[in-house]
Amino acid sequence: MAKKKALGKGLDVLLAEADLETTKSSGKKLNIKDIKPNPNQPRKTFDKHALEELASSIKTDGLLSPVIVREKDDYYEIVAGERRYQASILAGLKEIDVRIMDFDDVEALKIALIENVQRDDLNPLEQAKAYKALMLETGATQAELAKDLSKSRSNIANLLRLLDLPENIQTSISNGVISAGHARAILSIKEEKKQQALANKIINEQISVREAERLAKLYNLQVTDPSPVKHKEKQNNQYSTIQNSLSECLETKVKIISSDKKKELVIEFSNLPDLKRIQQIIES
C-alpha cells in the first residue's frame, strides 16, 4: 500500500506521488463498457448542460485528460474523472484514455474527495457525506480531517451537522432549493416539526437567510405564527399598550417611534417646571 498522502495537497501532486510509489501506474485505452463509476463517489449530481458542453468539446478535441481508474475483479472503477467519463458516453466514444493506478478503498475515496472539493464541484450535503465516509474509513477526528483538507474545523463540523436534518430537507439541500445558510438556520430549531415548517416556508416564500434565522429564533420561543406581518402587528400592539401606560403615569403625551434603524421614546412637556415634575415621577 502506498504511504499516507496529505489531503491538503493538490490532486496533481498526489497523483505524481502515486506514480513514484507504485509500479502499476500505466496509461492505456479501455473499452468504456469495462469502466464503472465508484459507488462511493462523493459527487452524485452532474449538471446536464455542463456535461453536454464537455461532450461537444470531447467530440472536437478528444479527451484531453485521462480518467483515473483502479483495477477491480472484472472491471475498472473510476477514482477521479467521472464527469469526463459521463461526457465521453454522451459524446459516443467507445474507448477512452485512462490511467490505471493502484489505490485501496480509502485512498480512492480521498482522491475523489480532493478532486471535487478543490474544484468546488460538491454541494454542501455531498461534502458532508464525503467527510463522514472519510472519518469512518480512516478513524480521523474532525480536527484531523480539517487539518488534512486545509479546512477549518468549524467548516467540517457545520457540514456534518447537515446529516442530522430530516431526509426530505437533505434532499432539498442537494437539489439547491435550500442553501447551506438556510440549513444552519433550520438546524438551530430543536423540534423536527418546526424544522419542517421553516423549510417549507423557505421553499415556498423564498425568504432570505437572515429572515430564516429570525424565524428560527421565534420557532424556538414557540411563537405560534411567526410570520413577519403577524410579528410586527403584535409588536405594535405591545408598543401601544406601553405608550398609553406611560402617558397615564407621567400625565403627559408619550410617543414610541419604531423603525428598522432606530427606536425612540418621545415625552412631551410644556415648560421647565413640567419637565422637573416628570423627572420626579421617573426618579421615584
Order of alpha helices (4+ residues) and beta strands (2+ residues): alpha-beta-beta-alpha-beta-beta-alpha-beta-alpha-alpha-alpha-alpha-alpha-alpha-alpha-alpha-alpha-beta-beta-alpha
